[in-house]
Amino acid sequence: MSALAANLPEDALEPITSVAKTGIYFGYAQVLERHQGPEEKGTFQGTDLEVQPMVMSLGWNPYYKNEKMTAVSICSSTLQASTA
């Protein structure tokens, strides 16, 4: 099993923190790409775009002197897309 980890952007935290407490959460996630235009295809293909099991850590980050909350999601997946 491989895992894909991502820090959620700061603007995504406000909706999460308004309804959730700090902790570890399990759920499902889907990675979506932003495209330049409707004709362009992304680098993710096939199973890369499927909903995957995920774990998310929501909490205070010592890197930011515990002044900023961060969220890190980890999806269990084997990405087919090339990261090169």
C-alpha atoms as a printed R data frame, in Angstrom:
   type eleno elety resid chain resno       x      y       z
1  ATOM     1    CA   MET     A     1   0.000  0.000   0.000
2  ATOM     2    CA   SER     A     2   1.210  3.480  -0.736
3  ATOM     3    CA   ALA     A     3  -0.125  6.730   0.610
4  ATOM     4    CA   LEU     A     4  -0.615 10.219  -0.757
5  ATOM     5    CA   ALA     A     5  -0.375 12.985   1.862
6  ATOM     6    CA   ALA     A     6  -1.471 16.577   1.420
7  ATOM     7    CA   ASN     A     7  -1.660 19.657   3.608
8  ATOM     8    CA   LEU     A     8  -4.985 21.357   3.127
9  ATOM     9    CA   PRO     A     9  -4.785 25.056   2.214
10 ATOM    10    CA   GLU     A    10  -5.534 27.595   4.956
11 ATOM    11    CA   ASP     A    11  -8.775 28.737   3.287
12 ATOM    12    CA   ALA     A    12 -10.099 25.157   3.564
13 ATOM    13    CA   LEU     A    13  -9.670 25.102   7.342
14 ATOM    14    CA   GLU     A    14 -12.349 27.591   8.376
15 ATOM    15    CA   PRO     A    15 -15.288 25.456   7.211
16 ATOM    16    CA   ILE     A    16 -13.722 22.373   8.838
17 ATOM    17    CA   THR     A    17 -12.868 23.967  12.189
18 ATOM    18    CA   SER     A    18 -16.335 25.501  12.514
19 ATOM    19    CA   VAL     A    19 -17.833 21.986  12.828
20 ATOM    20    CA   ALA     A    20 -14.968 19.708  13.953
21 ATOM    21    CA   LYS     A    21 -12.644 19.523  16.939
22 ATOM    22    CA   THR     A    22  -8.953 18.726  16.758
23 ATOM    23    CA   GLY     A    23  -8.250 15.042  16.320
24 ATOM    24    CA   ILE     A    24  -7.738 12.215  13.869
25 ATOM    25    CA   TYR     A    25 -10.567 11.542  11.434
26 ATOM    26    CA   PHE     A    26 -11.260  8.633   9.089
27 ATOM    27    CA   GLY     A    27 -13.351  8.972   5.977
28 ATOM    28    CA   TYR     A    28 -13.198  9.034   2.232
29 ATOM    29    CA   ALA     A    29 -11.674 11.582  -0.131
30 ATOM    30    CA   GLN     A    30 -11.282 12.222  -3.808
31 ATOM    31    CA   VAL     A    31  -8.418 14.110  -5.401
32 ATOM    32    CA   LEU     A    32  -9.553 16.487  -8.120
33 ATOM    33    CA   GLU     A    33  -7.316 18.441 -10.447
34 ATOM    34    CA   ARG     A    34  -7.824 22.005 -11.543
35 ATOM    35    CA   HIS     A    35  -7.688 22.326 -15.313
36 ATOM    36    CA   GLN     A    36  -6.788 25.300 -17.472
37 ATOM    37    CA   GLY     A    37  -9.688 24.688 -19.832
38 ATOM    38    CA   PRO     A    38 -12.380 22.133 -20.663
39 ATOM    39    CA   GLU     A    39 -10.324 20.580 -23.487
40 ATOM    40    CA   GLU     A    40  -7.281 19.842 -21.323
41 ATOM    41    CA   LYS     A    41  -6.850 16.510 -19.633
42 ATOM    42    CA   GLY     A    42  -5.225 16.231 -16.238
43 ATOM    43    CA   THR     A    43  -2.377 13.949 -15.257
44 ATOM    44    CA   PHE     A    44  -4.584 11.779 -13.032
45 ATOM    45    CA   GLN     A    45  -6.270  8.882 -14.788
46 ATOM    46    CA   GLY     A    46  -8.446  5.882 -14.053
47 ATOM    47    CA   THR     A    47  -8.309  4.824 -10.425
48 ATOM    48    CA   ASP     A    48  -6.451  8.033  -9.469
49 ATOM    49    CA   LEU     A    49  -9.811  9.820  -9.648
50 ATOM    50    CA   GLU     A    50 -11.722  7.293  -7.544
51 ATOM    51    CA   VAL     A    51 -12.865  7.934  -3.996
52 ATOM    52    CA   GLN     A    52 -10.211  6.541  -1.613
53 ATOM    53    CA   PRO     A    53 -10.101  5.777   2.126
54 ATOM    54    CA   MET     A    54  -8.346  8.572   4.026
55 ATOM    55    CA   VAL     A    55  -7.183  9.662   7.453
56 ATOM    56    CA   MET     A    56  -6.948 13.351   8.372
57 ATOM    57    CA   SER     A    57  -5.113 14.955  11.251
58 ATOM    58    CA   LEU     A    58  -6.619 18.269  12.365
59 ATOM    59    CA   GLY     A    59  -4.728 20.157  15.031
60 ATOM    60    CA   TRP     A    60  -2.314 22.809  16.237
61 ATOM    61    CA   ASN     A    61   1.060 22.738  14.550
62 ATOM    62    CA   PRO     A    62   4.262 23.260  16.589
63 ATOM    63    CA   TYR     A    63   6.014 24.377  13.386
64 ATOM    64    CA   TYR     A    64   3.853 27.518  13.532
65 ATOM    65    CA   LYS     A    65   4.393 27.851  17.317
66 ATOM    66    CA   ASN     A    66   0.894 26.409  17.806
67 ATOM    67    CA   GLU     A    67  -0.627 29.653  16.505
68 ATOM    68    CA   LYS     A    68  -1.989 28.044  13.323
69 ATOM    69    CA   MET     A    69  -4.172 25.038  12.966
70 ATOM    70    CA   THR     A    70  -3.316 22.644  10.143
71 ATOM    71    CA   ALA     A    71  -5.018 19.721   8.465
72 ATOM    72    CA   VAL     A    72  -3.119 16.907   6.787
73 ATOM    73    CA   SER     A    73  -4.980 14.256   4.853
74 ATOM    74    CA   ILE     A    74  -3.490 10.916   3.906
75 ATOM    75    CA   CYS     A    75  -5.203  8.864   1.196
76 ATOM    76    CA   SER     A    76  -4.312  5.220   0.726
77 ATOM    77    CA   SER     A    77  -3.823  4.875  -2.965
78 ATOM    78    CA   THR     A    78  -1.433  3.844  -5.654
79 ATOM    79    CA   LEU     A    79  -1.338  6.705  -8.121
80 ATOM    80    CA   GLN     A    80  -1.032  5.736 -11.772
81 ATOM    81    CA   ALA     A    81  -0.051  9.244 -12.873
82 ATOM    82    CA   SER     A    82   3.613 10.012 -13.311
83 ATOM    83    CA   THR     A    83   4.982 12.480 -10.779
84 ATOM    84    CA   ALA     A    84   8.142 13.097 -12.820
